Each structure stands twice: as C-alpha cells, then as structure tokens.
Amino acid sequence: MVRPFGRLRRTRNDADYPRLDTPELSAEDIAEDLPKAKEIVAAMQRLLPHLQPW
C-alpha cells in the first residue's frame, strides 16, 4: 500500500523544483496517483494510534 510513496514523493519534488528536462504533470497523472495517495493517508491514520511516542 505504501510502495508508491517514494515515486509520489519524487514526483512532488520534481513539480515543486522543476528542471528543464522534467515533464509537466498532467491531469491524468494526478487522477491516477490520487487514489494511491489517499490509500497511504488512510493507512497511516490507522497506524498512528498504535505507535508509541518516542
């Protein structure tokens, strides 16, 4: 479920700090990744109550 996190993080970074050779994000890219991001958020919301403070 959290496997796509690394790629999503890199994609966000490329969008925030674009290079000349970085393609722009399309609406299709965002629509494809949004469910994955929502799954990650939901999983972390379920996990957080079980973590001990450190």
RAQUILIN-V272148 format. One line per field, one symbol per residue. psi: psi as a letter, one per 20 degrees, with the letter a starting at -180 (. if undefined). Layout:
# RAQUILIN-V272148
psi = ???
This chain:
# RAQUILIN-V272148
psi = hjgiggghghggghhhmqrhjpqqqrhhgghhhghgghggggghhhhgiiqqq.
